[in-house]
Amino acid sequence: MKDRMVRNQLNNVGALANARGWKTTAGLVQHYLDGSGGPVEVEPQQMMNDMPQFQRHLDKTMGNDVGKRPDGPFTTEWQSTAPNPKDGDKSMDGYYGLNHFRYRTVGEKHGDQVTYHVEVQKRYDWGVPSEHRRTQTAFGGPFEMELEQADLARLNSAGPARDFDVKGSSGQMRTTV
C-alpha cells in the first residue's frame, strides 16, 4: 500500500513538472515509473544551452585541461557537474531531472584548434539517507509533499519502477583554446 502511495506521489510530481514546462524532469520521472529500465538518450548540446553551469564547467575543462595537452587525440577524465538552480527555469528542470551527472570530452587538438564532442552519463536512481541523499520536497503551496529517498528507491527493488542509465553524445564541435 505504501509503495502505491509513493508511486502516485512521484507520478504527481512528474505531472506538475510537465505542467511547469520541465520536460526533462517529467520525462525522466515517467520513464522511471514506466519500469522498463531501458536507457534514455539526452542531448548534451541542448543541456549546455539550458544549463549555464554545465557550459561553464566545460569551458573550464577546455581551458585548464585540453588547452594544456599536446597535439593529437585526447579523452578527458569523467567529471561531475550539476545545474545551478539560480541560473533560471531551464536549469531548474535540469536540477530536478538530473541533478549531478558526469561528462567528458573526446577529440583532437592541433595547436590551439580543437575538434571534439561531449559525452554525458548518469545512473538515474534514488538513494538512501546513508548515501547523503536528502528527503525530496516537491513544489509548494497545496501540492507540497515530502518523498523519502529510501521509499523512492524501494520502488525499484519492489518492482513498480526501474533505475536506468542516462547517456548522450553531442555532435562534433570546434573551439579555440
C-alpha positions as YAML, in Angstrom:
chain: A
units: angstrom
residues:
- id: 1
  name: MET
  ca: [0.00, 0.00, 0.00]
- id: 2
  name: LYS
  ca: [2.81, 2.43, 0.87]
- id: 3
  name: ASP
  ca: [4.62, 1.67, -2.41]
- id: 4
  name: ARG
  ca: [1.45, 2.52, -4.33]
- id: 5
  name: MET
  ca: [1.10, 5.80, -2.42]
- id: 6
  name: VAL
  ca: [4.76, 6.75, -3.06]
- id: 7
  name: ARG
  ca: [4.40, 5.84, -6.75]
- id: 8
  name: ASN
  ca: [1.28, 8.01, -7.03]
- id: 9
  name: GLN
  ca: [3.02, 10.92, -5.31]
- id: 10
  name: LEU
  ca: [6.01, 10.67, -7.64]
- id: 11
  name: ASN
  ca: [3.65, 10.44, -10.62]
- id: 12
  name: ASN
  ca: [2.03, 13.67, -9.40]
- id: 13
  name: VAL
  ca: [5.47, 15.30, -9.20]
- id: 14
  name: GLY
  ca: [6.05, 14.30, -12.83]
- id: 15
  name: ALA
  ca: [2.67, 15.73, -13.86]
- id: 16
  name: LEU
  ca: [3.36, 19.01, -12.05]
- id: 17
  name: ALA
  ca: [6.82, 19.21, -13.64]
- id: 18
  name: ASN
  ca: [5.21, 18.74, -17.04]
- id: 19
  name: ALA
  ca: [2.69, 21.49, -16.27]
- id: 20
  name: ARG
  ca: [5.59, 23.81, -15.39]
- id: 21
  name: GLY
  ca: [7.24, 23.03, -18.72]
- id: 22
  name: TRP
  ca: [10.01, 20.95, -17.15]
- id: 23
  name: LYS
  ca: [10.04, 18.30, -19.86]
- id: 24
  name: THR
  ca: [13.32, 16.69, -18.76]
- id: 25
  name: THR
  ca: [12.12, 16.15, -15.18]
- id: 26
  name: ALA
  ca: [8.70, 14.95, -16.29]
- id: 27
  name: GLY
  ca: [10.13, 12.56, -18.88]
- id: 28
  name: LEU
  ca: [12.71, 11.02, -16.55]
- id: 29
  name: VAL
  ca: [10.20, 10.55, -13.72]
- id: 30
  name: GLN
  ca: [7.74, 8.93, -16.13]
- id: 31
  name: HIS
  ca: [10.45, 6.65, -17.55]
- id: 32
  name: TYR
  ca: [11.39, 5.56, -14.01]
- id: 33
  name: LEU
  ca: [7.75, 4.84, -13.22]
- id: 34
  name: ASP
  ca: [7.19, 3.00, -16.52]
- id: 35
  name: GLY
  ca: [9.54, 0.38, -15.12]
- id: 36
  name: SER
  ca: [11.35, -0.71, -18.29]
- id: 37
  name: GLY
  ca: [14.84, 0.13, -17.01]
- id: 38
  name: GLY
  ca: [15.93, 0.90, -20.58]
- id: 39
  name: PRO
  ca: [18.46, 3.68, -21.20]
- id: 40
  name: VAL
  ca: [17.42, 7.24, -22.01]
- id: 41
  name: GLU
  ca: [19.31, 9.34, -24.54]
- id: 42
  name: VAL
  ca: [19.87, 13.03, -23.83]
- id: 43
  name: GLU
  ca: [21.34, 15.78, -25.99]
- id: 44
  name: PRO
  ca: [24.48, 17.30, -24.42]
- id: 45
  name: GLN
  ca: [24.39, 20.33, -26.73]
- id: 46
  name: GLN
  ca: [20.88, 21.20, -25.54]
- id: 47
  name: MET
  ca: [21.99, 20.59, -21.94]
- id: 48
  name: MET
  ca: [24.85, 23.08, -22.41]
- id: 49
  name: ASN
  ca: [22.36, 25.64, -23.77]
- id: 50
  name: ASP
  ca: [19.87, 25.07, -20.96]
- id: 51
  name: MET
  ca: [22.34, 24.74, -18.07]
- id: 52
  name: PRO
  ca: [24.92, 27.55, -17.99]
- id: 53
  name: GLN
  ca: [26.77, 25.85, -15.13]
- id: 54
  name: PHE
  ca: [27.43, 22.82, -17.34]
- id: 55
  name: GLN
  ca: [28.77, 25.14, -20.08]
- id: 56
  name: ARG
  ca: [31.00, 26.92, -17.53]
- id: 57
  name: HIS
  ca: [32.42, 23.59, -16.35]
- id: 58
  name: LEU
  ca: [33.01, 22.50, -19.94]
- id: 59
  name: ASP
  ca: [34.76, 25.80, -20.76]
- id: 60
  name: LYS
  ca: [37.00, 25.31, -17.73]
- id: 61
  name: THR
  ca: [37.85, 21.77, -18.86]
- id: 62
  name: MET
  ca: [38.72, 23.00, -22.32]
- id: 63
  name: GLY
  ca: [40.98, 25.76, -20.97]
- id: 64
  name: ASN
  ca: [42.58, 24.08, -17.97]
- id: 65
  name: ASP
  ca: [42.90, 20.53, -19.31]
- id: 66
  name: VAL
  ca: [42.58, 20.24, -23.09]
- id: 67
  name: GLY
  ca: [44.38, 23.53, -23.74]
- id: 68
  name: LYS
  ca: [47.46, 22.25, -21.92]
- id: 69
  name: ARG
  ca: [47.62, 18.91, -23.74]
- id: 70
  name: PRO
  ca: [49.98, 18.16, -26.61]
- id: 71
  name: ASP
  ca: [48.60, 17.96, -30.13]
- id: 72
  name: GLY
  ca: [46.78, 14.78, -31.04]
- id: 73
  name: PRO
  ca: [43.73, 12.78, -29.95]
- id: 74
  name: PHE
  ca: [42.50, 13.09, -26.36]
- id: 75
  name: THR
  ca: [39.85, 11.88, -23.97]
- id: 76
  name: THR
  ca: [39.37, 13.76, -20.71]
- id: 77
  name: GLU
  ca: [38.51, 12.04, -17.43]
- id: 78
  name: TRP
  ca: [34.86, 11.82, -16.44]
- id: 79
  name: GLN
  ca: [33.95, 14.85, -14.33]
- id: 80
  name: SER
  ca: [30.91, 15.65, -12.24]
- id: 81
  name: THR
  ca: [28.73, 18.69, -12.80]
- id: 82
  name: ALA
  ca: [25.24, 19.80, -11.85]
- id: 83
  name: PRO
  ca: [22.94, 22.60, -12.94]
- id: 84
  name: ASN
  ca: [22.78, 25.65, -10.72]
- id: 85
  name: PRO
  ca: [19.10, 26.34, -9.90]
- id: 86
  name: LYS
  ca: [19.92, 30.06, -9.72]
- id: 87
  name: ASP
  ca: [20.61, 30.01, -13.49]
- id: 88
  name: GLY
  ca: [16.91, 30.05, -14.35]
- id: 89
  name: ASP
  ca: [13.95, 27.84, -15.12]
- id: 90
  name: LYS
  ca: [15.69, 25.55, -17.62]
- id: 91
  name: SER
  ca: [18.44, 24.94, -15.08]
- id: 92
  name: MET
  ca: [15.73, 24.12, -12.52]
- id: 93
  name: ASP
  ca: [14.43, 21.47, -14.92]
- id: 94
  name: GLY
  ca: [17.94, 20.01, -15.19]
- id: 95
  name: TYR
  ca: [18.41, 20.24, -11.43]
- id: 96
  name: TYR
  ca: [15.23, 18.33, -10.60]
- id: 97
  name: GLY
  ca: [15.53, 15.96, -13.56]
- id: 98
  name: LEU
  ca: [19.21, 15.06, -13.44]
- id: 99
  name: ASN
  ca: [20.92, 16.91, -10.61]
- id: 100
  name: HIS
  ca: [24.53, 15.66, -10.76]
- id: 101
  name: PHE
  ca: [25.75, 13.95, -13.90]
- id: 102
  name: ARG
  ca: [29.13, 13.19, -15.42]
- id: 103
  name: TYR
  ca: [30.70, 14.41, -18.65]
- id: 104
  name: ARG
  ca: [33.89, 14.07, -20.65]
- id: 105
  name: THR
  ca: [35.24, 15.41, -23.91]
- id: 106
  name: VAL
  ca: [36.73, 13.33, -26.72]
- id: 107
  name: GLY
  ca: [38.50, 14.89, -29.66]
- id: 108
  name: GLU
  ca: [41.66, 16.02, -31.34]
- id: 109
  name: LYS
  ca: [43.85, 19.06, -30.73]
- id: 110
  name: HIS
  ca: [46.04, 20.80, -33.33]
- id: 111
  name: GLY
  ca: [47.76, 23.88, -31.92]
- id: 112
  name: ASP
  ca: [45.02, 25.96, -30.40]
- id: 113
  name: GLN
  ca: [42.29, 24.39, -32.58]
- id: 114
  name: VAL
  ca: [40.20, 21.61, -31.02]
- id: 115
  name: THR
  ca: [37.56, 19.42, -32.63]
- id: 116
  name: TYR
  ca: [35.63, 17.43, -30.03]
- id: 117
  name: HIS
  ca: [32.34, 16.03, -28.84]
- id: 118
  name: VAL
  ca: [30.87, 15.86, -25.33]
- id: 119
  name: GLU
  ca: [29.57, 12.68, -23.71]
- id: 120
  name: VAL
  ca: [27.32, 12.63, -20.64]
- id: 121
  name: GLN
  ca: [26.21, 9.82, -18.37]
- id: 122
  name: LYS
  ca: [24.24, 9.30, -15.19]
- id: 123
  name: ARG
  ca: [22.59, 6.43, -13.36]
- id: 124
  name: TYR
  ca: [19.03, 7.53, -12.62]
- id: 125
  name: ASP
  ca: [18.34, 6.02, -9.25]
- id: 126
  name: TRP
  ca: [17.15, 7.03, -5.83]
- id: 127
  name: GLY
  ca: [19.39, 6.55, -2.85]
- id: 128
  name: VAL
  ca: [19.06, 6.32, 0.87]
- id: 129
  name: PRO
  ca: [19.94, 8.84, 3.61]
- id: 130
  name: SER
  ca: [23.15, 6.94, 4.44]
- id: 131
  name: GLU
  ca: [24.35, 7.95, 0.95]
- id: 132
  name: HIS
  ca: [23.77, 11.58, 1.98]
- id: 133
  name: ARG
  ca: [20.62, 11.81, -0.11]
- id: 134
  name: ARG
  ca: [18.05, 14.15, 1.34]
- id: 135
  name: THR
  ca: [14.31, 13.78, 1.55]
- id: 136
  name: GLN
  ca: [12.78, 15.34, -1.55]
- id: 137
  name: THR
  ca: [10.44, 18.27, -1.04]
- id: 138
  name: ALA
  ca: [8.41, 18.82, -4.15]
- id: 139
  name: PHE
  ca: [6.80, 22.09, -5.16]
- id: 140
  name: GLY
  ca: [4.88, 24.24, -2.72]
- id: 141
  name: GLY
  ca: [1.50, 25.54, -1.74]
- id: 142
  name: PRO
  ca: [-1.28, 22.95, -1.78]
- id: 143
  name: PHE
  ca: [0.96, 20.47, -3.61]
- id: 144
  name: GLU
  ca: [3.71, 20.40, -1.00]
- id: 145
  name: MET
  ca: [4.85, 16.89, -0.21]
- id: 146
  name: GLU
  ca: [7.93, 15.11, 1.04]
- id: 147
  name: LEU
  ca: [9.24, 11.97, -0.58]
- id: 148
  name: GLU
  ca: [11.77, 9.97, 1.39]
- id: 149
  name: GLN
  ca: [14.68, 8.77, -0.79]
- id: 150
  name: ALA
  ca: [14.53, 5.26, 0.67]
- id: 151
  name: ASP
  ca: [10.81, 4.99, -0.24]
- id: 152
  name: LEU
  ca: [11.56, 6.11, -3.81]
- id: 153
  name: ALA
  ca: [14.47, 3.62, -4.04]
- id: 154
  name: ARG
  ca: [12.19, 0.85, -2.79]
- id: 155
  name: LEU
  ca: [10.02, 1.27, -5.89]
- id: 156
  name: ASN
  ca: [12.96, -0.09, -7.89]
- id: 157
  name: SER
  ca: [13.56, -3.09, -5.61]
- id: 158
  name: ALA
  ca: [9.84, -3.83, -5.17]
- id: 159
  name: GLY
  ca: [9.18, -3.69, -8.91]
- id: 160
  name: PRO
  ca: [6.80, -0.84, -9.81]
- id: 161
  name: ALA
  ca: [9.68, 1.31, -11.13]
- id: 162
  name: ARG
  ca: [13.18, 0.71, -12.50]
- id: 163
  name: ASP
  ca: [16.51, 2.54, -12.30]
- id: 164
  name: PHE
  ca: [18.09, 3.28, -15.67]
- id: 165
  name: ASP
  ca: [21.08, 4.83, -17.41]
- id: 166
  name: VAL
  ca: [21.00, 8.30, -18.93]
- id: 167
  name: LYS
  ca: [23.58, 8.97, -21.63]
- id: 168
  name: GLY
  ca: [24.24, 11.10, -24.63]
- id: 169
  name: SER
  ca: [26.85, 12.28, -27.09]
- id: 170
  name: SER
  ca: [26.92, 15.64, -28.84]
- id: 171
  name: GLY
  ca: [27.77, 16.25, -32.45]
- id: 172
  name: GLN
  ca: [31.24, 17.46, -33.40]
- id: 173
  name: MET
  ca: [32.14, 20.92, -32.17]
- id: 174
  name: ARG
  ca: [35.13, 23.19, -32.71]
- id: 175
  name: THR
  ca: [36.78, 25.67, -30.40]
- id: 176
  name: THR
  ca: [39.98, 27.58, -29.89]
- id: 177
  name: VAL
  ca: [41.90, 27.07, -26.62]
...
